[in-house]
Amino acid sequence: MPDTMNIEDYLAQGGVLTAPGNVPARYRGELMRLMSSFVDSELAASAGFASSINFAPGIRERIAASRITLEKADHAERVLAVMGDFGTDTGRYQTQHDWAARVDRDSDLGAARQQGDMRLSVFHYPITGWTDAVVMNVLQGLATGVQMTELTRVSYAPLAEVFREIAPREARHAELGLEGLARIVETDQGRAESQASLSYWRPRVAASFGVANSTRYDTQARFGIRHTPNETLLARWNALADEHLGALGL
């Protein structure tokens, strides 16, 4: 970075930072918040899908749920390692919450965080069966794909590289969900159950995109940590969800 350029101007123009020593305090705080949200969400997602493995109706489905459980934990570990470069006690961090804990099914958390747990609010809700797990995975998997377009461009280069490695596997999780949902809706009962789960999960996944006109987004955009407003990402996800669900007659 040129000595004469303000760091915010440098980042706003597409500049990147490459090591913890180059990172100013406010930038560090926003970056750590983003990483914590991702790690906590992946650990909670992994715990949720672990409990869904035994809901699986067959070996193919059991393998898919097991793969998602494993890879989400692995993704959390990779990003947590970057947090470790900033001084996070990674061993203590990963045991600080009960990642399998869930609120009552009829709770409405909006986008709120819970008691220092930085997981997205959608990962506080319980999964009640195989169809419910698949529908949740489809909707959240598509949302993660949209959010990955942001994460892979983050201005802290080592983290962006980790996200670029993670992105194809996260995309595959959504594909596995869509494949499973296509099998489920072949029966009238499966279609009815899918519609009920869609009604439950869609607003909860939508809430994970955050509020429109976010002041936090403005701060993160100045640092090159974010590039696209929440409402734009939400609109992209809604369009993707409509496309894929419509192809299944849902």
N, C-alpha and C positions, 0 to 999 in steps of 0.2 A: 504494500500500500504506500503510495507517495506520502512523504512526510507532511506535505502542505495540504492534504485532503482530509477533511473531517471524516471520522470513521463511519458515521451514518450516511454521508454522501457516497462514500466508497461502497458500502453495502447496498444502498438503494440503486446504485448503478450496476449491480451484478457482481460486486466483489465478494470474495470468500475468505473465511478465516480457517486456519489449518491446525491450530494447537491451542490448548487451554491458556497458555501464557499470553496469547494475542487478544484475548476476549475481555471486553470491558464488563463491569459488574452488572449493568442493566441487561445487557445482551445475555450474559450468563444466566441471569434469573429467568428470562423468557425461554431460553434454550432448555434449561433444566426442567421447567414446567412442561414443555412439549415432550421431552423424553420421559418424564415421570408419567404423564398421561398415557403414552404409548405402552410403556412397560407394564403399568398397572392394568391396562385394558387387556393386553395380551395374556398376562398371568391369570386374570379373571376369566377370560375367554377359554383358556386352556382348561381351567378348573371346571368350567361349565360344560364343556364338551366331554371331559373325562366322565362326568356323571351321566352323559347321554350315551356312552358306548353300549351300555347294557339295555338301552331302549331299541337298539338296532335290530331290524327284523331278519337280517341275514348277514353272511360273512362279508360280502362286498361293502355293505353299509357300516359294519363294525370296523373294517379296515379304514374306511374314509374318516370316520369319527376319531379313530386312533391316530391317524396321520395328522389331522387338524390339531388334536390335543398336543402331540409331540412338537409339531412345527411352531405353534404359537408360543410354547414355552421356550423354544430355541430362539425365536425372534426377540422375545423379551430379554433373554440372556445376552444377545448381541448388542442391543441398545444399552442395556445396563452396564456392559463393559465400557462403553463410551462415557457413561456417567461416572464410572470409576476413575477415568482420566481426570475428572474434575474434583476428585476427592471423596466421592460417595463410597460409603462402606457397603459394598455390594452384597456381602453375606448377610448383614443385618437388614438391608433394604428388602430383600426378597422374602423375608419371614415376618415383616412388620404387620401384615394384615392376613386375615383368613380369606384367601382368594375365592374360595367356594361359597362364602356367605352371600345370601340373597335376601331381599326384602319380601314382603307379602306380594303375592301376584297382582293384587288390585291396587298397589301403591302407584302414585303418580309423582315421580321425582323431577319431571322436566329435564333440564340440563344440569341440575345441581350436583355438586360433588358431596361426598359423605365423609365427614370426620377425618380429613387429611388423606383419604384414599382418592387417588387421582384417576381412577378408571372412569371411562365414559359412563354416564348414568345407565345406559342400556344394559351394561354388564352387572347391574345390581338386581335384575329381574330373573326369576326362576324359569327354567325350561321344564315343561310338564310331560313331554313324551317325544316320540321320534318325529312325528310330523312337525311338532312345535320346534324341535331342534333344527330341522332342515329349513323351515321357513325363516327362522331367525338367522341361520347361517347365510341363506341367500340374500336377505335384505342387508345384513351387516357386512357380508362379503362384498357386495356391490358398493356399499358406502366406503369400505376400506380401500377399494380400488380407486374411487374418486379422491379420497384423502391422500392416497399415495402419490397422486400427481403433484401435490404440495410437498410432501415429505421428501421426495427424491430431489427436490430443488432447494432444500434448506441451505442456507449460506455457510453453515459449518461443514466443511468438506468431508471430514471423517464420518460424520453422521449421515450425510447424503449418500455416501458410498455404501454404508450398511443398509440404508433403506432401498437403494437400487438392487442390492442382493436379495433383499426380502421380498420385494414387490412381485416377482413372478410366482412365488409360492403362495402369497396371499391371493393372487388372481386365481390360482388353481383351487384354493379353498372355495371360492365362489362358484367355480365351475363344477366342483363336486356337489355342492348344494343344489345347483340347477339340475344336474343329472339325477340326483335323488328325488327332487321335487317332481320331475317329469314322470318318474315311476309311480310316485304317490298319487298323482292326479289321474291315473288311468282308471281308478275306481271312483264311484260316486261318493263313497264314504271318505276316501282320501281327499277328494276335491272339496267336500264340505269342511273337513277338518283343516285343510289348507286355508280356506277362506277365513275361517274363524281365527286362525293364528296370524294371518296377514292383518286382520283388523286390530289384533292386539299389538303386534310388533312394529307395524309401519310407523305409527306416530312416535314410538319410543326410539326407533332408529333415527327418525327425522330430527328429534330433539338433540341427538349427539352432534349435530353440525353447529350447534350454538346459536346465538341470537344474531339477528340482522343488525347492520350498522354498529358492529362491535368496536369499542374503543381499544380493546386489547389487540384486535386485528390490526388497527392502525399502527400501534406500537411495533408489533411483530413485522409488519410490512416494511417499516422504516429500516429494520435490521436485516431484511432479506430472509427472515425465518418463515414468513408467509408471503404468498403472491396473489391469492384469489380470495375474495370475500366469502364469508360463510353462506350468504344467501345464493351466491353463484354456484358454489359446490352443492348446496342442497338442491338447486334446480337441476343440475346435471344428474344427481342421484335419482331424483324423481323421474326424469326422462328415461334413465337406464332401467329402473325398476318397472315402469310402465311397459317398456319394450319387451323385457324378458318375461314378465308375468303375463302380458297380453299374448305372447307366443304360446303360452301354456293354457290359454283360455281362462286366466284368472284376472 
